Amino acid sequence: MELDNELLDAIMLAKRISGTKEGWRRQLQFIGKLMRSRDVEPIQLALAKIENHHHESNKKFHQLEIWRDKLLHKGDNAVNDLLVEQPHLDRQKLRTMIRQAAKQQKENKPPKSAREIFQYLKENMKQ
């Protein structure tokens, strides 16, 4: 986000003095005063872009969680469904991790393999 030096300095000062409530409030008022004399559209666009990226990241994360859960609960059927969408993934590796996760769950051990499945999907799934 491109901000002029005066506005950027005011924002940085607000971050530094956030410990004192009254000083921080006055600094925010000053930033508001500076903003009234500036074109805020580029700033709004940059903030919207950041927010959209955040939403996209959350959406991708939730999709990965859903696939991991499907793999853990439905086994080979879910692997086949996933490979239709993502044919480059390693079927054998997925099946091994699923079996290991089921074994760990049965033995009441920490879900290390479930986390590994999620990590594998995160690193290898194409969106």
C-alpha angles and dihedrals in degrees: 000000000000114000128169117251096254094054093042091051091050091052093047090050090051089054091051096048097043089116094073110064099203095044091048092049091052091048091052089051089052091050089050090052090051091048092056090066095048137076102255097186095090090048092049091049092050091049091048090051091051092048092048090051089051091051091048091051091050091048092051091047092052092048090054091050091051092051092047091051092047090051092050095047103035101032117188094009090059091045089056091048091049093048090054088061097033108028094169093069119104109253095195094049091051093048091049092050091047092052090048092049091051090050092050092049091049091052092045092241125148112283096251094146092048088056090047090053090052091048092048091051092046093053098041110031116101117216 
